[in-house]
């Protein structure tokens, strides 16, 4: 069951944010992308190596952009945080699984 939830969550995170799961420029015609469009990610050791709006993903040691408004996030320190001014907030809980996304702070 945990494996199923993990796969479901991974698909939600990848497809839910409008990302394509393939590298084809045109999925229907299976045209590969131009080589110039594929950029290698910067190798990093810590978040300091990735600049103000980047973070170092510890499993791959590559820089990624910090999460934007309404993108999925994780409150764990090992994941990429939200961009400055946003908070990683719980928005849904189901079957013991918690789902978070970057949101503007609620004014008091």
C-alpha positions in Angstrom: 0.0 0.0 0.0 2.8 2.4 0.9 4.5 1.7 -2.5 1.2 2.5 -4.3 0.8 5.8 -2.4 4.4 6.7 -3.2 3.9 6.1 -6.9 0.6 8.0 -6.8 2.3 10.9 -5.0 5.2 10.9 -7.4 2.9 11.1 -10.4 0.9 13.9 -8.8 4.1 15.9 -8.1 5.5 15.4 -11.7 2.3 15.7 -13.7 0.4 18.0 -11.4 2.8 20.8 -11.9 2.6 20.6 -15.7 5.9 18.8 -16.1 6.2 16.4 -19.0 7.3 12.9 -18.1 9.2 12.4 -21.4 12.0 14.3 -23.1 10.4 14.3 -26.5 9.8 17.7 -28.0 6.6 16.5 -29.5 5.2 13.4 -27.7 2.8 12.4 -30.5 5.5 12.4 -33.3 8.3 11.3 -30.9 10.7 14.1 -32.1 13.6 14.3 -29.7 14.4 17.7 -28.2 17.2 19.9 -29.5 20.5 19.2 -27.7 20.7 22.9 -26.9 17.5 22.7 -24.9 18.8 20.1 -22.4 20.8 21.9 -19.8 22.9 20.1 -17.3 22.2 20.9 -13.7 24.9 22.4 -11.6 26.7 20.0 -9.2 26.5 21.1 -5.6 27.5 20.1 -2.0 25.2 22.5 -0.1 22.5 25.1 -0.8 25.1 27.8 -0.8 26.4 26.4 -4.2 23.0 27.1 -5.8 22.4 30.8 -5.3 19.6 32.6 -3.5 16.7 31.0 -5.5 18.2 27.5 -5.7 18.7 24.5 -3.5 20.9 21.5 -3.5 19.0 18.2 -3.6 21.1 15.9 -1.4 20.4 12.6 -3.1 21.6 13.7 -6.6 23.9 16.6 -5.5 22.3 18.9 -8.2 20.9 22.4 -8.0 17.1 22.9 -8.4 14.9 25.9 -8.2 13.2 26.6 -4.9 9.5 25.8 -5.0 7.1 28.4 -6.2 3.6 29.4 -5.1 1.2 26.4 -5.1 4.0 23.9 -5.9 4.3 20.8 -3.8 6.9 21.0 -1.0 8.1 19.1 2.0 8.7 20.4 5.5 11.7 18.1 5.8 15.1 19.8 5.8 16.5 17.5 3.1 14.1 18.8 0.4 14.1 22.1 -1.5 12.3 24.8 0.4 9.8 27.3 -0.9 11.0 30.6 -2.4 11.5 33.5 0.0 8.2 34.8 1.4 6.3 31.5 1.0 5.6 28.8 3.6 5.4 25.1 3.1 1.8 24.5 4.4 -0.2 21.3 4.9 -3.2 21.4 2.5 -4.5 17.9 2.5 -4.3 14.7 4.5 -5.5 11.3 3.4 -4.9 7.8 4.9 -2.2 9.1 7.1 -0.4 10.8 4.2 0.2 14.5 4.4 0.4 16.8 1.4 2.1 20.2 1.5 2.4 23.1 -1.0 4.0 26.5 -0.9 1.6 29.3 0.0 1.6 32.9 1.0 1.6 33.3 4.8 -1.8 34.0 6.3 -2.0 37.6 7.7 -2.8 37.8 11.4 
